[in-house]
């Protein structure tokens, strides 16, 4: 699987463009492996772990999980791609829920939510953690 770097267009989402660019540079400096929703993969690999209607994650996150389980190779490519669609704020709640399901720590979600100015992510995470029975 190959995941390509993508930046929000600076005129559509200037704050997120700045944050993403800063994090990409920091990731290069510190050697942090990243993942974005812009991906390419081998069809044969996908056929061994396809997406199913019962999958609970967003498609890109689910593909990443499926490929990790099979231990398929993964590579992040730093590129100068611009994301031309605006953020859909209503989807951010599900991002928080997915992060809870992936057992991400609260402090990382809190930090993400603060830095990106997306309280919906934290709200989705807290809702998922509190509604867990």
The first five atom37 places (N, CA, C, CB, O) and aatype in JSON, in Angstrom:
{
  "aatype": [20, 20, 20, 20, 20, 20, 20, 20, 20, 20, 20, 20, 20, 20, 20, 20, 20, 20, 20, 20, 20, 20, 20, 20, 20, 20, 20, 20, 20, 20, 20, 20, 20, 20, 20, 20, 20, 20, 20, 20, 20, 20, 20, 20, 20, 20, 20, 20, 20, 20, 20, 20, 20, 20, 20, 20, 20, 20, 20, 20, 20, 20, 20, 20, 20, 20, 20, 20, 20, 20, 20, 20, 20, 20, 20, 20, 20, 20, 20, 20, 20, 20, 20, 20, 20, 20, 20, 20, 20, 20, 20, 20, 20, 20, 20, 20, 20, 20, 20, 20, 20, 20, 20, 20, 20, 20, 20, 20, 20, 20, 20, 20, 20, 20, 20, 20, 20, 20, 20, 20, 20, 20, 20, 20, 20, 20, 20, 20, 20, 20, 20, 20, 20],
  "atom_mask": [
    [1, 1, 1, 1, 1],
    [1, 1, 1, 1, 1],
    [1, 1, 1, 1, 1],
    [1, 1, 1, 1, 1],
    [1, 1, 1, 1, 1],
    [1, 1, 1, 1, 1],
    [1, 1, 1, 1, 1],
    [1, 1, 1, 1, 1],
    [1, 1, 1, 1, 1],
    [1, 1, 1, 1, 1],
    [1, 1, 1, 1, 1],
    [1, 1, 1, 1, 1],
    [1, 1, 1, 1, 1],
    [1, 1, 1, 1, 1],
    [1, 1, 1, 1, 1],
    [1, 1, 1, 1, 1],
    [1, 1, 1, 1, 1],
    [1, 1, 1, 1, 1],
    [1, 1, 1, 1, 1],
    [1, 1, 1, 1, 1],
    [1, 1, 1, 1, 1],
    [1, 1, 1, 1, 1],
    [1, 1, 1, 1, 1],
    [1, 1, 1, 1, 1],
    [1, 1, 1, 1, 1],
    [1, 1, 1, 1, 1],
    [1, 1, 1, 1, 1],
    [1, 1, 1, 1, 1],
    [1, 1, 1, 1, 1],
    [1, 1, 1, 1, 1],
    [1, 1, 1, 1, 1],
    [1, 1, 1, 1, 1],
    [1, 1, 1, 1, 1],
    [1, 1, 1, 1, 1],
    [1, 1, 1, 1, 1],
    [1, 1, 1, 1, 1],
    [1, 1, 1, 1, 1],
    [1, 1, 1, 1, 1],
    [1, 1, 1, 1, 1],
    [1, 1, 1, 1, 1],
    [1, 1, 1, 1, 1],
    [1, 1, 1, 1, 1],
    [1, 1, 1, 1, 1],
    [1, 1, 1, 1, 1],
    [1, 1, 1, 1, 1],
    [1, 1, 1, 1, 1],
    [1, 1, 1, 1, 1],
    [1, 1, 1, 1, 1],
    [1, 1, 1, 1, 1],
    [1, 1, 1, 1, 1],
    [1, 1, 1, 1, 1],
    [1, 1, 1, 1, 1],
    [1, 1, 1, 1, 1],
    [1, 1, 1, 1, 1],
    [1, 1, 1, 1, 1],
    [1, 1, 1, 1, 1],
    [1, 1, 1, 1, 1],
    [1, 1, 1, 1, 1],
    [1, 1, 1, 1, 1],
    [1, 1, 1, 1, 1],
    [1, 1, 1, 1, 1],
    [1, 1, 1, 1, 1],
    [1, 1, 1, 1, 1],
    [1, 1, 1, 1, 1],
    [1, 1, 1, 1, 1],
    [1, 1, 1, 1, 1],
    [1, 1, 1, 1, 1],
    [1, 1, 1, 1, 1],
    [1, 1, 1, 1, 1],
    [1, 1, 1, 1, 1],
    [1, 1, 1, 1, 1],
    [1, 1, 1, 1, 1],
    [1, 1, 1, 1, 1],
    [1, 1, 1, 1, 1],
    [1, 1, 1, 1, 1],
    [1, 1, 1, 1, 1],
    [1, 1, 1, 1, 1],
    [1, 1, 1, 1, 1],
    [1, 1, 1, 1, 1],
    [1, 1, 1, 1, 1],
    [1, 1, 1, 1, 1],
    [1, 1, 1, 1, 1],
    [1, 1, 1, 1, 1],
    [1, 1, 1, 1, 1],
    [1, 1, 1, 1, 1],
    [1, 1, 1, 1, 1],
    [1, 1, 1, 1, 1],
    [1, 1, 1, 1, 1],
    [1, 1, 1, 1, 1],
    [1, 1, 1, 1, 1],
    [1, 1, 1, 1, 1],
    [1, 1, 1, 1, 1],
    [1, 1, 1, 1, 1],
    [1, 1, 1, 1, 1],
    [1, 1, 1, 1, 1],
    [1, 1, 1, 1, 1],
    [1, 1, 1, 1, 1],
    [1, 1, 1, 1, 1],
    [1, 1, 1, 1, 1],
    [1, 1, 1, 1, 1],
    [1, 1, 1, 1, 1],
    [1, 1, 1, 1, 1],
    [1, 1, 1, 1, 1],
    [1, 1, 1, 1, 1],
    [1, 1, 1, 1, 1],
    [1, 1, 1, 1, 1],
    [1, 1, 1, 1, 1],
    [1, 1, 1, 1, 1],
    [1, 1, 1, 1, 1],
    [1, 1, 1, 1, 1],
    [1, 1, 1, 1, 1],
    [1, 1, 1, 1, 1],
    [1, 1, 1, 1, 1],
    [1, 1, 1, 1, 1],
    [1, 1, 1, 1, 1],
    [1, 1, 1, 1, 1],
    [1, 1, 1, 1, 1],
    [1, 1, 1, 1, 1],
    [1, 1, 1, 1, 1],
    [1, 1, 1, 1, 1],
    [1, 1, 1, 1, 1],
    [1, 1, 1, 1, 1],
    [1, 1, 1, 1, 1],
    [1, 1, 1, 1, 1],
    [1, 1, 1, 1, 1],
    [1, 1, 1, 1, 1],
    [1, 1, 1, 1, 1],
    [1, 1, 1, 1, 1],
    [1, 1, 1, 1, 1],
    [1, 1, 1, 1, 1],
    [1, 1, 1, 1, 1],
    [1, 1, 1, 1, 1],
    [1, 1, 1, 1, 1]
  ],
  "atom_positions": [
    [[0.85, -1.17, 0.0], [0.0, 0.0, 0.0], [0.9, 1.22, 0.0], [-0.97, 0.0, 1.22], [1.9, 1.27, 0.7]],
    [[0.53, 2.19, -0.78], [1.24, 3.46, -0.81], [0.26, 4.54, -0.39], [1.85, 3.75, -2.24], [-0.84, 4.63, -0.93]],
    [[0.67, 5.37, 0.57], [-0.14, 6.49, 1.03], [0.59, 7.77, 0.63], [-0.39, 6.43, 2.57], [1.76, 7.96, 0.96]],
    [[-0.11, 8.64, -0.08], [0.5, 9.87, -0.57], [0.17, 11.05, 0.33], [0.03, 10.15, -2.0], [-0.95, 11.18, 0.82]],
    [[1.15, 11.89, 0.55], [0.93, 13.11, 1.33], [-0.09, 13.98, 0.6], [2.26, 13.89, 1.55], [-0.12, 14.04, -0.63]],
    [[-0.91, 14.64, 1.38], [-1.9, 15.54, 0.79], [-2.07, 16.73, 1.73], [-3.28, 14.8, 0.56], [-2.11, 16.58, 2.95]],
    [[-2.18, 17.9, 1.14], [-2.37, 19.14, 1.89], [-3.73, 19.74, 1.56], [-1.25, 20.16, 1.58], [-4.18, 19.7, 0.42]],
    [[-4.38, 20.29, 2.57], [-5.6, 21.03, 2.3], [-5.2, 22.28, 1.52], [-6.37, 21.4, 3.63], [-4.15, 22.87, 1.79]],
    [[-6.01, 22.68, 0.58], [-5.67, 23.87, -0.22], [-5.63, 25.08, 0.7], [-6.71, 24.08, -1.38], [-6.55, 25.27, 1.5]],
    [[-4.59, 25.91, 0.61], [-4.45, 27.04, 1.54], [-5.59, 28.05, 1.5], [-3.18, 27.75, 1.27], [-5.85, 28.72, 2.5]],
    [[-6.28, 28.16, 0.37], [-7.39, 29.11, 0.3], [-8.68, 28.54, 0.86], [-7.61, 29.56, -1.12], [-9.57, 29.28, 1.27]],
    [[-8.8, 27.22, 0.88], [-10.01, 26.57, 1.38], [-9.92, 26.38, 2.89], [-10.23, 25.22, 0.69], [-10.89, 26.62, 3.62]],
    [[-8.76, 25.95, 3.35], [-8.58, 25.66, 4.77], [-7.18, 26.09, 5.22], [-8.8, 24.15, 5.06], [-6.3, 25.24, 5.4]],
    [[-6.95, 27.4, 5.39], [-5.6, 27.88, 5.67], [-4.99, 27.32, 6.95], [-5.62, 29.38, 5.75], [-3.81, 26.99, 6.97]],
    [[-5.77, 27.22, 8.02], [-5.2, 26.72, 9.28], [-4.77, 25.27, 9.13], [-6.21, 26.86, 10.42], [-3.67, 24.91, 9.55]],
    [[-5.61, 24.43, 8.55], [-5.27, 23.03, 8.39], [-4.13, 22.84, 7.4], [-6.48, 22.24, 7.95], [-3.34, 21.91, 7.54]],
    [[-4.03, 23.7, 6.39], [-2.89, 23.65, 5.47], [-1.61, 23.89, 6.25], [-3.05, 24.7, 4.33], [-0.63, 23.16, 6.09]],
    [[-1.6, 24.91, 7.08], [-0.42, 25.24, 7.89], [-0.06, 24.09, 8.84], [-0.67, 26.52, 8.69], [1.1, 23.7, 8.93]],
    [[-1.06, 23.55, 9.54], [-0.81, 22.47, 10.49], [-0.29, 21.23, 9.78], [-2.1, 22.14, 11.27], [0.68, 20.62, 10.23]],
    [[-0.93, 20.85, 8.68], [-0.51, 19.64, 7.95], [0.91, 19.8, 7.42], [-1.47, 19.35, 6.79], [1.72, 18.88, 7.53]],
    [[1.21, 20.95, 6.85], [2.56, 21.2, 6.31], [3.6, 21.13, 7.42], [2.62, 22.57, 5.6], [4.67, 20.55, 7.24]],
    [[3.28, 21.73, 8.57], [4.2, 21.7, 9.72], [4.42, 20.26, 10.2], [3.65, 22.57, 10.87], [5.55, 19.87, 10.48]],
    [[3.34, 19.49, 10.3], [3.46, 18.1, 10.75], [4.2, 17.23, 9.74], [2.07, 17.52, 11.01], [4.92, 16.32, 10.14]],
    [[4.04, 17.5, 8.45], [4.78, 16.76, 7.44], [6.28, 17.02, 7.58], [4.29, 17.14, 6.03], [7.08, 16.09, 7.48]],
    [[6.63, 18.26, 7.79], [8.05, 18.6, 7.95], [8.6, 17.95, 9.22], [8.25, 20.14, 8.0], [9.69, 17.37, 9.21]],
    [[7.85, 18.05, 10.32], [8.28, 17.43, 11.58], [8.39, 15.92, 11.43], [7.3, 17.78, 12.71], [9.32, 15.32, 11.96]],
    [[7.46, 15.31, 10.71], [7.51, 13.86, 10.49], [8.74, 13.45, 9.72], [6.28, 13.4, 9.75], [9.35, 12.43, 10.02]],
    [[9.12, 14.25, 8.71], [10.34, 13.96, 7.96], [11.57, 14.06, 8.85], [10.48, 14.92, 6.77], [12.48, 13.23, 8.77]],
    [[11.6, 15.07, 9.71], [12.75, 15.28, 10.59], [12.88, 14.14, 11.62], [12.63, 16.63, 11.32], [13.98, 13.65, 11.87]],
    [[11.74, 13.73, 12.2], [11.77, 12.73, 13.26], [11.5, 11.31, 12.77], [10.77, 13.08, 14.31], [11.49, 10.38, 13.58]],
    [[11.29, 11.12, 11.49], [11.08, 9.79, 10.93], [9.8, 9.12, 11.37], [12.22, 8.92, 11.29], [9.76, 7.9, 11.55]],
    [[8.73, 9.91, 11.54], [7.44, 9.37, 11.96], [6.7, 8.85, 10.73], [6.6, 10.46, 12.7], [6.58, 9.55, 9.73]],
    [[6.2, 7.6, 10.81], [5.44, 7.04, 9.71], [4.04, 7.63, 9.71], [5.39, 5.49, 9.8], [3.39, 7.68, 10.75]],
    [[3.59, 8.08, 8.56], [2.29, 8.72, 8.46], [1.38, 7.93, 7.53], [2.43, 10.17, 7.97], [1.8, 7.0, 6.85]],
    [[0.11, 8.33, 7.53], [-0.88, 7.72, 6.65], [-1.89, 8.78, 6.26], [-1.58, 6.5, 7.32], [-2.3, 9.58, 7.1]],
    [[-2.28, 8.79, 5.0], [-3.33, 9.72, 4.56], [-4.39, 8.92, 3.83], [-2.75, 10.85, 3.65], [-4.19, 7.74, 3.53]],
    [[-5.5, 9.55, 3.55], [-6.59, 8.87, 2.86], [-6.37, 8.73, 1.36], [-7.86, 9.6, 3.09], [-7.2, 8.13, 0.68]],
    [[-5.27, 9.27, 0.83], [-4.97, 9.14, -0.59], [-4.04, 7.95, -0.73], [-4.32, 10.47, -1.19], [-2.86, 8.02, -0.37]],
    [[-4.56, 6.85, -1.26], [-3.8, 5.61, -1.25], [-3.83, 4.9, -2.59], [-4.32, 4.69, -0.17], [-4.71, 5.13, -3.42]],
    [[-2.85, 4.05, -2.79], [-2.81, 3.14, -3.94], [-2.37, 1.78, -3.41], [-1.82, 3.66, -5.08], [-1.57, 1.7, -2.48]],
    [[-2.9, 0.72, -4.0], [-2.54, -0.6, -3.52], [-2.7, -1.62, -4.63], [-3.39, -0.99, -2.3], [-3.35, -1.37, -5.65]],
    [[-2.1, -2.76, -4.42], [-2.15, -3.86, -5.38], [-3.53, -4.52, -5.31], [-1.02, -4.89, -5.09], [-4.0, -4.85, -4.22]],
    [[-4.15, -4.71, -6.45], [-5.48, -5.31, -6.5], [-5.48, -6.72, -5.88], [-5.97, -5.38, -7.94], [-6.44, -7.1, -5.21]],
    [[-4.42, -7.48, -6.11], [-4.34, -8.83, -5.55], [-4.36, -8.79, -4.03], [-3.08, -9.55, -6.04], [-5.0, -9.63, -3.39]],
    [[-3.67, -7.82, -3.45], [-3.68, -7.69, -1.99], [-5.08, -7.31, -1.5], [-2.65, -6.64, -1.54], [-5.55, -7.84, -0.49]],
    [[-5.72, -6.4, -2.2], [-7.06, -5.98, -1.8], [-8.03, -7.16, -1.84], [-7.56, -4.85, -2.7], [-8.88, -7.3, -0.96]],
    [[-7.9, -8.01, -2.86], [-8.83, -9.14, -3.0], [-8.69, -10.13, -1.85], [-8.58, -9.85, -4.32], [-9.63, -10.88, -1.57]],
    [[-7.55, -10.14, -1.18], [-7.38, -11.05, -0.03], [-7.95, -10.46, 1.25], [-5.91, -11.39, 0.17], [-8.12, -11.18, 2.24]],
    [[-8.25, -9.19, 1.26], [-8.84, -8.55, 2.45], [-9.74, -7.39, 2.01], [-7.72, -8.05, 3.42], [-9.45, -6.24, 2.34]],
    [[-10.81, -7.69, 1.29], [-11.68, -6.62, 0.78], [-12.46, -5.92, 1.88], [-12.65, -7.18, -0.25], [-12.58, -6.42, 3.0]],
    [[-12.99, -4.77, 1.54], [-13.86, -4.05, 2.46], [-15.23, -4.73, 2.48], [-13.98, -2.55, 2.05], [-15.73, -5.2, 1.46]],
    [[-15.83, -4.76, 3.65], [-17.13, -5.41, 3.81], [-18.15, -4.41, 4.35], [-17.02, -6.63, 4.76], [-17.77, -3.43, 5.0]],
    [[-19.43, -4.62, 4.09], [-20.46, -3.7, 4.6], [-20.47, -3.62, 6.13], [-21.83, -4.14, 4.11], [-20.9, -2.61, 6.68]],
    [[-20.0, -4.66, 6.81], [-20.03, -4.66, 8.28], [-18.82, -3.95, 8.89], [-20.09, -6.09, 8.79], [-18.77, -3.78, 10.11]],
    [[-17.85, -3.53, 8.07], [-16.68, -2.82, 8.59], [-17.13, -1.54, 9.28], [-15.66, -2.5, 7.46], [-17.98, -0.81, 8.76]],
    [[-16.54, -1.28, 10.44], [-17.02, -0.13, 11.22], [-16.18, 1.13, 11.03], [-17.03, -0.49, 12.66], [-16.56, 2.19, 11.53]],
    [[-15.06, 1.05, 10.32], [-14.21, 2.21, 10.13], [-14.45, 2.86, 8.76], [-12.74, 1.81, 10.27], [-15.04, 2.25, 7.87]],
    [[-13.97, 4.09, 8.61], [-13.97, 4.73, 7.3], [-13.09, 3.88, 6.37], [-13.44, 6.21, 7.38], [-12.2, 3.18, 6.85]],
    [[-13.34, 3.92, 5.07], [-12.71, 2.98, 4.15], [-11.18, 3.02, 4.18], [-13.18, 3.25, 2.75], [-10.54, 1.97, 4.13]],
    [[-10.59, 4.21, 4.26], [-9.13, 4.28, 4.24], [-8.53, 3.71, 5.52], [-8.68, 5.73, 4.05], [-7.5, 3.03, 5.47]],
    [[-9.15, 3.98, 6.65], [-8.68, 3.42, 7.92], [-8.84, 1.91, 7.92], [-9.44, 4.04, 9.11], [-7.96, 1.19, 8.39]],
    [[-9.97, 1.42, 7.4], [-10.21, -0.03, 7.36], [-9.19, -0.72, 6.46], [-11.63, -0.33, 6.87], [-8.69, -1.79, 6.79]],
    [[-8.87, -0.11, 5.31], [-7.85, -0.69, 4.43], [-6.49, -0.75, 5.13], [-7.74, 0.12, 3.13], [-5.77, -1.74, 5.01]],
    [[-6.15, 0.31, 5.84], [-4.88, 0.32, 6.55], [-4.84, -0.82, 7.58], [-4.65, 1.68, 7.24], [-3.83, -1.51, 7.7]],
    [[-5.92, -1.0, 8.32], [-5.99, -2.08, 9.32], [-5.89, -3.44, 8.65], [-7.31, -1.98, 10.14], [-5.13, -4.3, 9.1]],
    [[-6.66, -3.65, 7.57], [-6.63, -4.93, 6.86], [-5.23, -5.26, 6.34], [-7.62, -4.92, 5.71], [-4.77, -6.39, 6.45]],
    [[-4.57, -4.26, 5.78], [-3.24, -4.5, 5.22], [-2.22, -4.75, 6.32], [-2.8, -3.3, 4.36], [-1.31, -5.56, 6.14]],
    [[-2.35, -4.07, 7.47], [-1.44, -4.31, 8.58], [-1.59, -5.73, 9.12], [-1.68, -3.3, 9.71], [-0.6, -6.38, 9.45]],
    [[-2.84, -6.22, 9.21], [-3.08, -7.58, 9.69], [-2.39, -8.61, 8.8], [-4.59, -7.87, 9.75], [-1.87, -9.61, 9.3]],
    [[-2.4, -8.37, 7.52], [-1.76, -9.29, 6.56], [-0.26, -9.03, 6.42], [-2.44, -9.16, 5.18], [0.45, -9.76, 5.73]],
    [[0.2, -7.98, 7.08], [1.62, -7.59, 7.05], [2.11, -7.29, 5.63], [2.48, -8.68, 7.67], [3.24, -7.61, 5.26]],
    [[1.22, -6.67, 4.83], [1.61, -6.21, 3.51], [2.49, -4.98, 3.66], [0.36, -5.91, 2.63], [2.34, -4.21, 4.61]],
    [[3.4, -4.79, 2.72], [4.29, -3.61, 2.83], [3.51, -2.3, 2.72], [5.38, -3.67, 1.76], [2.52, -2.21, 2.0]],
    [[3.99, -1.3, 3.44], [3.35, 0.01, 3.48], [4.42, 1.07, 3.27], [2.59, 0.24, 4.83], [5.53, 0.95, 3.79]],
    [[4.09, 2.09, 2.52], [5.03, 3.17, 2.25], [4.28, 4.48, 2.2], [5.8, 2.93, 0.94], [3.22, 4.57, 1.59]],
    [[4.84, 5.51, 2.83], [4.28, 6.86, 2.75], [5.16, 7.67, 1.82], [4.18, 7.53, 4.17], [6.38, 7.71, 1.98]],
    [[4.56, 8.31, 0.84], [5.3, 9.11, -0.12], [5.0, 10.57, 0.12], [4.95, 8.7, -1.58], [3.85, 11.01, 0.03]],
    [[6.04, 11.32, 0.41], [5.87, 12.75, 0.59], [5.71, 13.38, -0.79], [7.08, 13.38, 1.37], [6.61, 13.29, -1.63]],
    [[4.58, 14.01, -1.02], [4.28, 14.59, -2.33], [3.65, 15.95, -2.14], [3.35, 13.66, -3.15], [3.29, 16.32, -1.02]],
    [[3.52, 16.69, -3.2], [2.95, 18.03, -3.13], [1.53, 18.04, -3.7], [3.84, 19.04, -3.89], [1.22, 18.83, -4.59]],
    [[0.69, 17.17, -3.18], [-0.71, 17.1, -3.61], [-1.54, 18.08, -2.8], [-1.26, 15.67, -3.46], [-1.32, 18.25, -1.6]],
    [[-2.49, 18.72, -3.45], [-3.41, 19.62, -2.77], [-4.8, 19.03, -2.78], [-3.41, 21.01, -3.42], [-5.28, 18.56, -3.81]],
    [[-5.45, 19.05, -1.64], [-6.81, 18.57, -1.49], [-7.72, 19.75, -1.82], [-7.08, 18.01, -0.04], [-7.69, 20.76, -1.12]],
    [[-8.52, 19.64, -2.85], [-9.33, 20.77, -3.32], [-10.73, 20.79, -2.75], [-9.41, 20.74, -4.81], [-11.44, 21.78, -2.91]],
    [[-11.15, 19.71, -2.08], [-12.48, 19.7, -1.47], [-12.39, 20.26, -0.06], [-13.08, 18.27, -1.45], [-11.41, 19.99, 0.65]],
    [[-13.38, 21.01, 0.37], [-13.35, 21.53, 1.74], [-13.62, 20.41, 2.74], [-14.39, 22.66, 1.91], [-14.21, 19.38, 2.41]],
    [[-13.19, 20.63, 3.96], [-13.47, 19.68, 5.03], [-14.97, 19.59, 5.22], [-12.77, 20.1, 6.35], [-15.67, 20.6, 5.17]],
    [[-15.46, 18.4, 5.43], [-16.86, 18.2, 5.74], [-16.92, 17.99, 7.25], [-17.5, 16.97, 4.95], [-16.62, 16.91, 7.76]],
    [[-17.3, 19.03, 7.95], [-17.25, 19.0, 9.41], [-18.08, 17.87, 10.0], [-17.72, 20.31, 9.98], [-17.74, 17.34, 11.06]],
    [[-19.17, 17.49, 9.33], [-20.03, 16.44, 9.87], [-19.32, 15.09, 9.93], [-21.29, 16.32, 9.04], [-19.73, 14.22, 10.7]],
    [[-18.28, 14.89, 9.13], [-17.53, 13.63, 9.14], [-16.52, 13.56, 10.28], [-16.81, 13.43, 7.81], [-16.02, 12.48, 10.6]],
    [[-16.22, 14.69, 10.9], [-15.2, 14.71, 11.94], [-15.64, 13.92, 13.18], [-14.88, 16.15, 12.33], [-14.79, 13.36, 13.88]],
    [[-16.93, 13.87, 13.46], [-17.44, 13.08, 14.59], [-17.01, 11.62, 14.42], [-19.01, 13.19, 14.69], [-16.55, 10.98, 15.37]],
    [[-17.18, 11.09, 13.19], [-16.81, 9.7, 12.92], [-15.3, 9.48, 13.03], [-17.28, 9.29, 11.54], [-14.87, 8.38, 13.38]],
    [[-14.52, 10.49, 12.74], [-13.07, 10.38, 12.91], [-12.75, 10.12, 14.38], [-12.35, 11.67, 12.41], [-11.91, 9.28, 14.7]],
    [[-13.42, 10.84, 15.27], [-13.23, 10.63, 16.71], [-13.67, 9.25, 17.15], [-13.99, 11.68, 17.49], [-12.99, 8.61, 17.95]],
    [[-14.8, 8.8, 16.64], [-15.3, 7.46, 16.98], [-14.31, 6.4, 16.49], [-16.71, 7.21, 16.36], [-14.01, 5.44, 17.2]],
    [[-13.8, 6.57, 15.27], [-12.81, 5.62, 14.73], [-11.55, 5.6, 15.58], [-12.46, 5.98, 13.28], [-10.98, 4.53, 15.82]],
    [[-11.11, 6.75, 16.02], [-9.89, 6.8, 16.85], [-10.09, 6.08, 18.17], [-9.47, 8.25, 17.11], [-9.16, 5.47, 18.7]],
    [[-11.31, 6.14, 18.71], [-11.59, 5.39, 19.93], [-11.57, 3.89, 19.65], [-12.97, 5.8, 20.52], [-10.97, 3.12, 20.41]],
    [[-12.21, 3.48, 18.56], [-12.24, 2.06, 18.2], [-10.85, 1.51, 17.94], [-13.12, 1.85, 16.97], [-10.58, 0.33, 18.17]],
    [[-9.94, 2.37, 17.44], [-8.57, 1.95, 17.18], [-7.7, 2.01, 18.44], [-7.96, 2.81, 16.08], [-6.5, 1.77, 18.39]],
    [[-8.34, 2.34, 19.56], [-7.67, 2.41, 20.86], [-6.56, 3.47, 20.9], [-7.09, 1.06, 21.2], [-5.53, 3.29, 21.55]],
    [[-6.8, 4.58, 20.2], [-5.87, 5.71, 20.29], [-6.03, 6.34, 21.67], [-6.13, 6.77, 19.16], [-7.13, 6.35, 22.23]],
    [[-4.96, 6.85, 22.21], [-5.03, 7.43, 23.56], [-5.76, 8.77, 23.54], [-3.61, 7.6, 24.14], [-5.73, 9.51, 22.55]],
    [[-6.41, 9.07, 24.65], [-7.17, 10.31, 24.77], [-6.29, 11.53, 24.55], [-7.84, 10.39, 26.14], [-6.71, 12.48, 23.89]],
    [[-5.08, 11.51, 25.07], [-4.23, 12.7, 24.95], [-3.86, 12.96, 23.49], [-2.95, 12.53, 25.79], [-3.73, 14.12, 23.1]],
    [[-3.69, 11.91, 22.67], [-3.37, 12.13, 21.26], [-4.58, 12.72, 20.52], [-2.93, 10.8, 20.59], [-4.44, 13.6, 19.67]],
    [[-5.76, 12.22, 20.85], [-6.98, 12.74, 20.22], [-7.22, 14.18, 20.67], [-8.21, 11.85, 20.57], [-7.6, 15.03, 19.86]],
    [[-6.99, 14.44, 21.93], [-7.14, 15.8, 22.45], [-6.17, 16.74, 21.75], [-6.92, 15.83, 23.97], [-6.55, 17.84, 21.33]],
    [[-4.92, 16.33, 21.63], [-3.92, 17.15, 20.96], [-4.31, 17.39, 19.5], [-2.54, 16.47, 21.04], [-4.22, 18.52, 19.02]],
    [[-4.73, 16.34, 18.8], [-5.17, 16.47, 17.41], [-6.31, 17.46, 17.31], [-5.6, 15.09, 16.84], [-6.32, 18.34, 16.44]],
    [[-7.28, 17.31, 18.2], [-8.47, 18.15, 18.17], [-8.14, 19.62, 18.43], [-9.48, 17.67, 19.2], [-8.7, 20.51, 17.8]],
    [[-7.23, 19.86, 19.34], [-6.83, 21.24, 19.66], [-6.02, 21.85, 18.52], [-6.01, 21.29, 20.96], [-6.3, 22.97, 18.09]],
    [[-5.02, 21.12, 18.04], [-4.15, 21.66, 17.0], [-4.92, 21.94, 15.72], [-3.0, 20.69, 16.71], [-4.69, 22.97, 15.07]],
    [[-5.82, 21.06, 15.36], [-6.58, 21.21, 14.12], [-7.86, 22.04, 14.28], [-6.93, 19.86, 13.57], [-8.57, 22.28, 13.31]],
    [[-8.14, 22.46, 15.51], [-9.35, 23.24, 15.79], [-10.6, 22.47, 15.37], [-9.29, 24.59, 15.07], [-11.5, 23.01, 14.72]],
    [[-10.64, 21.19, 15.75], [-11.76, 20.32, 15.4], [-12.33, 19.66, 16.66], [-11.33, 19.24, 14.37], [-12.02, 18.5, 16.93]],
    [[-13.13, 20.38, 17.42], [-13.69, 19.79, 18.64], [-14.61, 18.61, 18.37], [-14.44, 20.85, 19.42], [-14.87, 17.81, 19.27]],
    [[-15.12, 18.49, 17.14], [-16.0, 17.37, 16.79], [-15.27, 16.02, 16.93], [-16.52, 17.53, 15.35], [-15.88, 15.02, 17.3]],
    [[-13.97, 16.0, 16.65], [-13.2, 14.77, 16.78], [-13.16, 14.33, 18.23], [-11.77, 14.95, 16.23], [-13.4, 13.16, 18.54]],
    [[-12.86, 15.25, 19.12], [-12.83, 14.94, 20.55], [-14.22, 14.54, 21.05], [-12.3, 16.14, 21.35], [-14.35, 13.61, 21.84]],
    [[-15.25, 15.23, 20.6], [-16.62, 14.91, 21.02], [-17.0, 13.49, 20.57], [-17.61, 15.93, 20.44], [-17.6, 12.75, 21.35]],
    [[-16.67, 13.12, 19.35], [-16.95, 11.77, 18.86], [-16.2, 10.72, 19.66], [-16.59, 11.66, 17.38], [-16.74, 9.67, 19.97]],
    [[-14.94, 11.01, 19.98], [-14.11, 10.09, 20.77], [-14.71, 9.9, 22.16], [-12.65, 10.61, 20.87], [-14.85, 8.78, 22.64]],
    [[-15.05, 11.02, 22.81], [-15.62, 10.94, 24.17], [-16.97, 10.24, 24.16], [-15.77, 12.35, 24.78], [-17.26, 9.44, 25.05]],
    [[-17.79, 10.53, 23.16], [-19.09, 9.86, 23.07], [-18.9, 8.35, 22.95], [-19.89, 10.39, 21.86], [-19.58, 7.58, 23.63]],
    [[-17.98, 7.93, 22.08], [-17.73, 6.49, 21.89], [-17.2, 5.86, 23.17], [-16.73, 6.26, 20.74], [-17.58, 4.74, 23.51]],
    [[-16.33, 6.57, 23.87], [-15.76, 6.0, 25.11], [-16.79, 5.94, 26.23], [-14.55, 6.81, 25.56], [-16.78, 5.0, 27.03]],
    [[-17.67, 6.92, 26.32], [-18.66, 6.95, 27.39], [-19.86, 6.05, 27.11], [-19.13, 8.36, 27.6], [-20.51, 5.58, 28.04]],
    [[-20.17, 5.81, 25.83], [-21.31, 4.98, 25.51], [-20.95, 3.5, 25.44], [-21.92, 5.43, 24.2], [-21.81, 2.64, 25.22]],
    [[-19.67, 3.21, 25.63], [-19.2, 1.81, 25.62], [-19.75, 1.09, 26.84], [-17.63, 1.74, 25.61], [-19.57, 1.57, 27.96]],
    [[-20.41, -0.04, 26.64], [-21.0, -0.79, 27.76], [-20.27, -2.09, 28.0], [-22.46, -1.07, 27.5], [-20.64, -2.84, 28.91]]
  ]
}
